[in-house]
Amino acid sequence: QVQLVESGGGLVPPGGSLRLSCAASGRLSTLNTMAWYRQTPGKQRELVARIAPSGDTDYADSVKGRFTISRDKYGKLAYLQMNSLRPEDTAVYYCKTAWGLAEYWGQGTQVTVSS
């Protein structure tokens, strides 16, 4: 079984920074893609950033230049550095890992951007 645990969420004022962490355990593949999604009430979960085993990354247009995703080479740790945070970044952030037909999600961590 694979488990993902996110941490690092919290309350931060506009313009502030947070670093989210995702720790994966269990029967993992080193060829896993790791990604961060976010969701607000009444809206669909949306992709924030994704990083392939090669290190190639994708970002939502709304976070480009502000957020940076990174990972370890074993596919067990992923990070999301969030800078210049805005109120519209407020959401529950979820970590996901996937390879082949398998995908696993964490339980989410709340990020609130407010003064």
Disulfide bonds with the S-S distance in Angstrom:
Cys22-Cys95 2.08
